[in-house]
């Protein structure tokens, strides 16, 4: 008589994928805007110095890599939380 999975209703799958799509879209927007901003405004950012280097050079050499790494870490942590919510786990992970 019970249709679907034993622990989740049919609406849970749609909610799960909605959360994943929203999370992915937000992080892709952050990735695009950060990349676009530092490339488009590179000449203006040359006037700002960070650790003795122009900000545009610093962001091209190191800063963007750190931003991309942060995006990946945020994605992984949030996906773990979403999966725990869907599976009903109450773990205290990262």
N, C-alpha and C positions, 0 to 999 in steps of 0.2 A: 504494500500500500504506500510505503514511503518512496517517493521518487527523488532522484538526485543523490548527492553524497550524504552519508549518515550525519555529518557534523555541520554541514553548511546548507543553507537554502539556495534556491536558484538565483536570488538577487545578489548573493555574496560575490559570485564570480564577476558580475558586471561592475560592482563597486570596487572590487580588487583591481580590475584592469583600468577603471577610471582613475584610481589613485596612482597607478603606475604611469599611465599616459600623462597625467598632470605633472607628476614629479619629473618625468623625463623632459617634458616640454619646458618647464621652468629652468632646468639645468642647461638645456640646449640654448635657451635664450640668454642665460648668463654667459655661456661659452661664446656665443656669437657677439654679444654686446661688448664683452671684454676684449675679444680679438679685434673687432671693428674699431673700438675706441682707441686702442693703443696704436693701431696702424694708421688710422685716419688723422689722428692728432699728434703724430710723431714729431713733426717740426716744432709745434708749440711746446711739447713736453721736453724738448732739448734744453729749454731755459731752466728747468727744474733739475737739480742735482741730488742724487742719492748715493751716499758713500763715495763721493768724488766723481761719479759718473753721471752723464745725462740720463734722466729717467727713461727716455725712449730706448737707449742702449741697454740699460739694466733690465727693462721689461722684456726686450727681445732676447737677451742672453739668459736670464734666470727667472724673472718675474712671471712670465706667462706659463712657464713650466710649473711653477708653484701653484698658480691659479688652476691649471688643468688637473694637477694632482689633487687639489682640494675638491674639485668637482667630482672626481672619481671616488674619493673617500666619502663625501656626502652622499653620493648615489648608493654606494655599498651599504652604508649604515642605515639609510632610509629604507632601502629595499628589504633589509633584514627585519626592520620594524614592521613593515607592511606584511611580510610573510608570516611573522609571529602573530599579528592580529588576525590574519586570515585563518591560520591553523589553530588559533585559540591558545597558543602557548603564552605562558606568563613568565617566561625566562627573563633574567636580568642581565642580558648581554650588553654589548657596546651600544 
